[in-house]
Protein backbone atom coordinates (compact mmCIF):
# COMPACT_ATOMS: atom_id res chain seq x y z
CA UNK A 1 0.00 0.00 0.00
CA UNK A 2 1.19 3.48 -0.82
CA UNK A 3 1.75 5.68 2.25
CA UNK A 4 1.88 9.48 2.01
CA UNK A 5 2.27 12.43 4.40
CA UNK A 6 -0.40 14.90 5.38
CA UNK A 7 -3.66 13.45 4.11
CA UNK A 8 -6.52 15.93 3.88
CA UNK A 9 -8.07 16.69 7.26
CA UNK A 10 -11.57 16.02 5.94
CA UNK A 11 -10.51 12.55 4.76
CA UNK A 12 -8.89 11.68 8.10
CA UNK A 13 -11.96 12.85 10.00
CA UNK A 14 -14.18 10.76 7.69
CA UNK A 15 -12.13 7.64 8.46
CA UNK A 16 -12.04 8.31 12.20
CA UNK A 17 -15.77 9.11 12.39
CA UNK A 18 -16.64 5.92 10.51
CA UNK A 19 -14.57 3.91 13.02
CA UNK A 20 -16.03 5.83 15.99
CA UNK A 21 -12.58 7.04 17.04
CA UNK A 22 -12.08 10.39 18.82
CA UNK A 23 -11.61 13.57 16.81
CA UNK A 24 -12.61 16.22 19.37
CA UNK A 25 -9.03 17.27 20.10
CA UNK A 26 -7.76 17.32 16.50
CA UNK A 27 -6.64 20.75 15.33
CA UNK A 28 -5.11 21.75 12.00
CA UNK A 29 -1.61 21.64 13.54
CA UNK A 30 -1.96 17.91 14.25
CA UNK A 31 -2.13 17.03 10.57
CA UNK A 32 1.52 17.96 10.03
CA UNK A 33 2.39 14.55 11.49
CA UNK A 34 -0.35 12.44 9.87
CA UNK A 35 -0.01 9.78 7.18
CA UNK A 36 -2.52 8.20 4.84
CA UNK A 37 -2.45 5.00 2.82
CA UNK A 38 -4.03 4.31 -0.53
CA UNK A 39 -5.09 7.01 -2.98
CA UNK A 40 -4.52 10.59 -1.78
CA UNK A 41 -8.02 11.64 -2.86
CA UNK A 42 -9.64 8.85 -0.79
CA UNK A 43 -7.23 7.26 1.70
CA UNK A 44 -8.17 3.84 3.05
CA UNK A 45 -6.34 4.41 6.34
CA UNK A 46 -4.54 6.99 8.44
CA UNK A 47 -2.35 7.42 11.49
CA UNK A 48 -0.99 10.42 13.36
CA UNK A 49 1.79 11.29 15.75
CA UNK A 50 2.14 13.74 18.57
CA UNK A 51 5.87 14.29 19.06
CA UNK A 52 7.30 15.47 22.38
CA UNK A 53 11.08 15.36 22.03
CA UNK A 54 12.24 11.77 22.52
CA UNK A 55 8.68 10.53 23.19
CA UNK A 56 5.73 10.29 20.80
CA UNK A 57 2.10 9.25 20.92
CA UNK A 58 0.91 7.15 18.00
CA UNK A 59 -2.70 8.17 17.60
CA UNK A 60 -5.74 7.78 15.42
CA UNK A 61 -4.66 4.58 13.66
CA UNK A 62 -7.57 3.68 11.45
CA UNK A 63 -8.05 1.43 8.42
CA UNK A 64 -11.33 1.05 6.56
CA UNK A 65 -12.87 -2.32 7.25
CA UNK A 66 -12.73 -3.28 3.56
CA UNK A 67 -8.96 -2.52 3.45
CA UNK A 68 -7.97 -4.54 6.52
CA UNK A 69 -5.61 -7.44 6.03
CA UNK A 70 -3.96 -5.82 3.01
CA UNK A 71 -0.96 -4.26 4.77
CA UNK A 72 -2.28 -0.71 5.17
CA UNK A 73 -2.09 -0.63 8.98
CA UNK A 74 1.35 -2.21 9.07
CA UNK A 75 2.65 0.21 6.42
CA UNK A 76 1.20 3.22 8.27
CA UNK A 77 2.79 2.23 11.59
CA UNK A 78 6.14 1.49 9.92
CA UNK A 79 6.17 4.90 8.20
CA UNK A 80 5.15 6.69 11.41
CA UNK A 81 7.96 4.94 13.28
CA UNK A 82 10.52 5.82 10.59
CA UNK A 83 9.38 9.44 10.58
CA UNK A 84 9.52 9.61 14.39
CA UNK A 85 12.94 7.94 14.56
CA UNK A 86 14.28 10.46 12.01
CA UNK A 87 13.14 13.22 14.39
CA UNK A 88 14.90 11.77 17.43
CA UNK A 89 11.96 9.92 18.99
CA UNK A 90 13.12 6.98 21.09
CA UNK A 91 9.83 5.67 22.51
CA UNK A 92 6.45 5.42 20.85
CA UNK A 93 3.38 5.13 23.07
CA UNK A 94 -0.25 4.44 22.19
CA UNK A 95 -3.68 3.69 23.62
CA UNK A 96 -6.04 1.18 22.03
CA UNK A 97 -9.33 -0.47 22.80
CA UNK A 98 -9.29 -2.96 19.93
CA UNK A 99 -5.89 -3.34 18.23
CA UNK A 100 -3.64 -4.74 20.99
CA UNK A 101 -2.93 -8.06 19.23
CA UNK A 102 -2.14 -6.33 15.93
CA UNK A 103 0.21 -3.86 17.65
CA UNK A 104 1.92 -6.61 19.67
CA UNK A 105 2.83 -8.25 16.35
CA UNK A 106 4.51 -4.95 15.41
CA UNK A 107 6.65 -4.94 18.56
CA UNK A 108 4.50 -2.91 20.99
CA UNK A 109 4.27 -4.19 24.56
CA UNK A 110 1.81 -3.48 27.36
CA UNK A 111 2.94 -0.74 29.74
CA UNK A 112 1.77 0.57 33.08
CA UNK A 113 -0.30 3.73 32.61
CA UNK A 114 1.05 5.26 35.81
CA UNK A 115 4.60 5.03 34.43
CA UNK A 116 3.79 7.03 31.29
CA UNK A 117 5.99 10.09 30.78
CA UNK A 118 4.33 13.38 31.72
CA UNK A 119 4.27 14.56 28.10
CA UNK A 120 2.14 11.53 27.20
CA UNK A 121 -0.05 11.66 30.33
CA UNK A 122 -1.02 15.25 29.52
CA UNK A 123 -2.20 14.52 25.96
CA UNK A 124 -5.94 14.75 25.36
CA UNK A 125 -6.07 11.10 24.34
CA UNK A 126 -4.43 9.87 27.54
CA UNK A 127 -6.08 12.39 29.88
CA UNK A 128 -9.66 11.82 28.82
CA UNK A 129 -10.56 10.98 25.22
CA UNK A 130 -9.60 7.31 25.46
CA UNK A 131 -11.30 5.24 28.16
CA UNK A 132 -9.21 4.20 31.15
CA UNK A 133 -9.83 0.61 30.07
CA UNK A 134 -7.74 1.22 26.93
CA UNK A 135 -4.55 -0.79 26.65
CA UNK A 136 -1.47 1.42 27.03
CA UNK A 137 1.48 0.19 24.97
CA UNK A 138 5.04 1.22 24.17
CA UNK A 139 7.79 0.43 21.70
CA UNK A 140 11.42 1.46 21.95
CA UNK A 141 12.44 2.79 18.54
CA UNK A 142 16.11 2.75 19.50
CA UNK A 143 17.00 -0.88 20.19
CA UNK A 144 19.06 0.06 23.25
CA UNK A 145 16.41 2.26 24.86
CA UNK A 146 13.93 0.70 27.25
CA UNK A 147 11.36 2.95 28.93
CA UNK A 148 10.75 2.43 32.64
CA UNK A 149 7.15 1.38 31.94
CA UNK A 150 7.91 -1.43 29.47
CA UNK A 151 6.58 -4.80 30.41
CA UNK A 152 4.11 -3.61 33.03
CA UNK A 153 0.38 -3.99 32.92
CA UNK A 154 -1.94 -1.00 32.89
Helices and strands as residue ranges (DSSP letters): E 3-5, H 9-18, G 28-33, E 34-37, G 40-42, E 45-52, E 55-63, G 65-67, H 72-86, E 91-96, H 100-105, E 109-110, G 113-115, H 118-121, H 124-124, I 125-129, E 135-140
